Amino acid sequence: MELNETTHFFIGFLAFLVMAVGLIGTLLPALPGIELIWLATLGYGVFSGWGKWGVFLFILITLTLVVGEVVIWWLTNTTAAKTGASWQAVLLSIILGLIGMFVIPVVGALIGAMLGVFLVEYRRRRDWREALKATTGVLWGAGLSFGAQVIFALAMMGFWGLWFYLRALEIGV
């Protein structure tokens, strides 16, 4: 397929729209976040051609995804562990967060997740102060991981923006 200016712009626009949904997904648990941004860049490469810099930039985007996932996981789990939250509390917080998201849109995920941690830790320790401490730790870790997700998402989109620009120069736009 011969890539012209219009086709390149259209493919880039579609990829950007998918990435925008991914960026929103870094803040809303119902939507995929940086994984969707990665898929959009893969789709862009497949449909627009990789060009001179595409493979290098796609590898850079992929590495950003992998490092981002590790950092996000590490932030959430180490912060939870430092405040004494058990893996059972984290698991129930995920389950109740997902349920809460559908019961009370937007804030339900947060309420459900925090309720899950508190209930497990209170049952485990029989001390509401310690349960609240663990709940606060999980909340703090979730906040840090959300911030990290946004940073990694923007970095991936920035690398793609450079790729889009360089590819446009290659096809003579």
N, C-alpha and C positions, 0 to 999 in steps of 0.2 A: 504494500500500500504506500503510495506516495503521500508524504506528509506535507500539507500546505499550511499556510498561516491560519486559515479558518479552522481546519481540523485540529491543529495544535492548540489553538485557543480553546476550542470546545472541550477537548479531552482534559486540558488543564483546568478549565472551569468546573467540570464534573468532579475531578479529583479534589479540587479545593472545597467544593460543597461537602463531599464525603469527609474531608479532613475537618471541616467546621463542625460537623456532627460529632466527630471524634473528640474535638476540643470540648464541646459541650458535655460529652460523655466522661471527661475527666472529673466533672463536678457532679454528675448525676449517675448514681449506681446502676440505673436501668439500661444505660447505653454503654457500649464498649468505648474505651478511650484511646490510648496510644496504639492499641492493636489495630483499631479501625484506620487510624492515620497511616500506619504501616501498610495496611492492605490497599489504601488509596494510592500510595506511592508505587506499590507493586503494579497496580492496574495502570497507572500512568506510564510506567516503563514498558509494560507489555503492549499497550495500545499506541503509544507515541514513538516507540523505539527508544533504545537506551542511549544512543549518541555517544560522543567521546567521553563524557564525564558521568554518564548515567550509572554505570556499574559501580564506580567508585563512590558516588554519592548515595546510591542505594545501600551499599555495604555500610557506609557511615550511618545512614538512617537505621539500618538493622541493628548495628552496634548500640546506637542510642536507645533503641527499644529494649534490648537485652539489659543494658546497664540500668535503664529506667525501671524495668520490672524488678530487678534485684534490689535497687535502692528503695523502691516503694514497699516491697515485702519486708526489707530489713527495718525501715523506719517504723512500720506498724508493729511488727513483732517485738523488736527490742524495747520500744516504749511501753508496750503492754507488759512485757516480762519484768521491766524495771519496777513497775508499780504492783507487781504480784498477780497479774491476771493469768489465769490458767488457760490452757488450750481449749478446754471445754467452754470457758466464758467467751473466748474469741469465736469459736464455732457457733455458739448460740446467738452471739451478736450478729453474725453474718445471716443466719436463718431469720431471726426476728427483724433484722434490717430489711431484708428482701420482702418479707410479709408487710412490714410497716409502710414500705414504699407504695404498695398498692392500696392499703387501707387509708392512709393519709398522704396524698401526693406531696412531694417535695420534702416535707419535714418528717414524714413517717419513717423513712429509712434511718434517720439519726435517732429518733425516739426509740424505735425497735431495737437498734443496735445497742444503745446505752442500757435499755431495759434488760436485754439479754445478758450483758456483762454483770450488771448489778445483781440480778436474780441468782446467777450461778455463784458469784463470789459471796453473796450473803448466805446462801445455803451451805457453801463450803466452809466459811469462816465463822458464821454466826455473829458477825460484827459489822454493823452498817457503815461505820467509818472506814474500815478496811475495804469494804465492798465499794464504797464511794471513791476511795483512792484508786482502786483498780479501774473503775469506770472512767474516772478522769484521765488516767493514763492511756486507756484505749482511745478516748476522745482526742487527746493531744496527739497521739500517734496517727490517728486517721487524718487529723488536720494537716500534720506535716506531710503525710503521704499524698493528700490531695494537692498541696502546694507543689510537691515534687512532680506529680503527674502533669500539672499545668506547665511547669518549666520544661520537662522532657518533651511534651507535646509541641510546645512552641519551638523548641530546638529542631525537632524533626520537620516541622512545617517550614522552618527557615532553611534547612538543608534542601528541602524540596523546592522552595522558591528559587534558590540559586540554580538548581538543576533545570527548572522550567525556563529561567532566563538564559542559561547557557545553551539549552536545546533550541530556544527561539533564535539565538544568534546563528546556530549551525544551519537551520533551515532557511535563513535569510529573512527573518522577520524584522 
